[in-house]
């Protein structure tokens, strides 16, 4: 739950990911100054697929922790209103 007061978002890291995906420097700078993950997503304006990138990186991290365990790992990222924003794993192929 990245939209609540119970969690923190590393805006510098998000900005780096967005820049690596091709977001211009001014957009990355705006993400660094953002207050929420939703605001960071809005700053991208759909120019880069930040949710899919985050889902892929989260899946890689989970697989590393599982170290070859015989399980599937699927990461889905949803908006607060239930819209699927990004995915990595079984559903994407």
C-alpha positions as a Markdown table, in Angstrom:
| # | Residue | x | y | z |
|---|---|---|---|---|
| 1 | Unk | 0.0 | 0.0 | 0.0 |
| 2 | Unk | 2.1 | 2.8 | -1.3 |
| 3 | Unk | -0.6 | 5.5 | -0.9 |
| 4 | Unk | -1.0 | 5.4 | 2.8 |
| 5 | Unk | 0.9 | 7.0 | 5.7 |
| 6 | Unk | 2.1 | 3.5 | 6.7 |
| 7 | Unk | 4.6 | 3.2 | 3.9 |
| 8 | Unk | 7.5 | 5.2 | 2.4 |
| 9 | Unk | 8.5 | 5.5 | -1.3 |
| 10 | Unk | 12.1 | 6.1 | -2.3 |
| 11 | Unk | 11.5 | 8.9 | -4.8 |
| 12 | Unk | 15.1 | 9.1 | -5.8 |
| 13 | Unk | 15.0 | 5.4 | -6.8 |
| 14 | Unk | 11.7 | 5.9 | -8.7 |
| 15 | Unk | 13.2 | 8.8 | -10.5 |
| 16 | Unk | 16.2 | 6.7 | -11.5 |
| 17 | Unk | 14.0 | 3.9 | -12.8 |
| 18 | Unk | 11.9 | 6.4 | -14.8 |
| 19 | Unk | 15.1 | 8.0 | -16.2 |
| 20 | Unk | 16.4 | 4.6 | -17.3 |
| 21 | Unk | 13.1 | 4.0 | -19.1 |
| 22 | Unk | 13.6 | 7.3 | -21.0 |
| 23 | Unk | 11.8 | 9.9 | -19.0 |
| 24 | Unk | 13.4 | 13.3 | -19.6 |
| 25 | Unk | 15.5 | 14.8 | -16.9 |
| 26 | Unk | 12.9 | 17.4 | -15.9 |
| 27 | Unk | 10.4 | 14.6 | -15.3 |
| 28 | Unk | 12.9 | 12.6 | -13.2 |
| 29 | Unk | 13.5 | 15.8 | -11.2 |
| 30 | Unk | 9.8 | 16.2 | -10.6 |
| 31 | Unk | 9.5 | 12.7 | -9.4 |
| 32 | Unk | 12.3 | 13.3 | -6.9 |
| 33 | Unk | 10.2 | 16.2 | -5.5 |
| 34 | Unk | 6.9 | 14.2 | -5.5 |
| 35 | Unk | 5.1 | 13.3 | -2.3 |
| 36 | Unk | 3.4 | 10.0 | -3.3 |
| 37 | Unk | 3.8 | 7.1 | -5.7 |
| 38 | Unk | 0.6 | 8.3 | -7.4 |
| 39 | Unk | 2.1 | 11.7 | -7.9 |
| 40 | Unk | 5.2 | 10.1 | -9.4 |
| 41 | Unk | 3.1 | 8.0 | -11.7 |
| 42 | Unk | 1.1 | 11.1 | -12.8 |
| 43 | Unk | 4.4 | 12.9 | -13.6 |
| 44 | Unk | 5.3 | 10.2 | -16.1 |
| 45 | Unk | 2.2 | 11.1 | -18.0 |
| 46 | Unk | 2.3 | 7.6 | -19.6 |
| 47 | Unk | 5.6 | 8.4 | -21.3 |
| 48 | Unk | 7.3 | 5.4 | -19.6 |
| 49 | Unk | 5.8 | 2.3 | -18.1 |
| 50 | Unk | 7.0 | 2.7 | -14.6 |
| 51 | Unk | 4.5 | 0.3 | -13.0 |
| 52 | Unk | 5.6 | -2.6 | -15.3 |
| 53 | Unk | 9.2 | -1.8 | -14.5 |
| 54 | Unk | 8.6 | -1.9 | -10.8 |
| 55 | Unk | 6.6 | -5.1 | -11.1 |
| 56 | Unk | 9.5 | -6.7 | -13.0 |
| 57 | Unk | 12.1 | -5.6 | -10.5 |
| 58 | Unk | 9.9 | -6.8 | -7.6 |
| 59 | Unk | 9.5 | -10.2 | -9.2 |
| 60 | Unk | 13.2 | -10.5 | -9.7 |
| 61 | Unk | 13.8 | -9.7 | -6.1 |
| 62 | Unk | 11.2 | -12.3 | -5.0 |
| 63 | Unk | 12.7 | -14.9 | -7.2 |
| 64 | Unk | 16.2 | -14.2 | -5.7 |
| 65 | Unk | 14.8 | -14.7 | -2.2 |
| 66 | Unk | 13.1 | -17.9 | -3.2 |
| 67 | Unk | 16.3 | -19.3 | -4.7 |
| 68 | Unk | 14.8 | -21.7 | -7.2 |
| 69 | Unk | 11.9 | -22.9 | -5.0 |
| 70 | Unk | 9.3 | -24.7 | -7.1 |
| 71 | Unk | 6.7 | -21.8 | -7.1 |
| 72 | Unk | 5.5 | -19.3 | -9.6 |
| 73 | Unk | 5.9 | -15.6 | -8.8 |
| 74 | Unk | 3.5 | -13.1 | -10.3 |
| 75 | Unk | 3.5 | -9.4 | -9.3 |
| 76 | Unk | 0.5 | -7.2 | -10.0 |
| 77 | Unk | 0.3 | -3.5 | -9.4 |
| 78 | Unk | -3.1 | -1.9 | -9.0 |
| 79 | Unk | -4.3 | 1.6 | -8.6 |
| 80 | Unk | -6.4 | 2.6 | -5.6 |
| 81 | Unk | -9.5 | 2.2 | -7.8 |
| 82 | Unk | -8.6 | -1.4 | -8.8 |
| 83 | Unk | -7.1 | -0.7 | -12.3 |
| 84 | Unk | -4.2 | -3.0 | -13.2 |
| 85 | Unk | -1.2 | -0.7 | -13.9 |
| 86 | Unk | 1.6 | -3.2 | -14.2 |
| 87 | Unk | 2.4 | -6.9 | -14.1 |
| 88 | Unk | 5.3 | -9.3 | -14.3 |
| 89 | Unk | 5.2 | -13.0 | -14.3 |
| 90 | Unk | 2.7 | -15.6 | -15.5 |
| 91 | Unk | 0.1 | -13.2 | -16.9 |
| 92 | Unk | 2.6 | -11.4 | -19.1 |
| 93 | Unk | 3.6 | -14.5 | -21.0 |
